[in-house]
């Protein structure tokens, strides 16, 4: 993996408390799973960013290598990779996600 690309990805992850790498943008998702993830975070009410990697094969491969997760979307919360809504949904139901998000945003509350 190119070090410049890795550094760019790491900086993107540090910039947003919630970052979704997906197919399309927040206003124009190009995949049902990305749309589902956007709706999931819209319901939670926390600010989040979406980075479109659909047409960037190199970045998609780099993200898969970094996360050991082959599919999109890929969700990072407070710099940590959590997978997608298949993982986050049960975390929300158990209350674990609420605590995680409260901790991530406590400095902004």
Helices and strands as residue ranges (DSSP letters): H 3-15, E 18-22, H 32-44, E 49-52, H 57-67, E 74-77, E 80-83, H 85-94, H 96-105, G 106-108
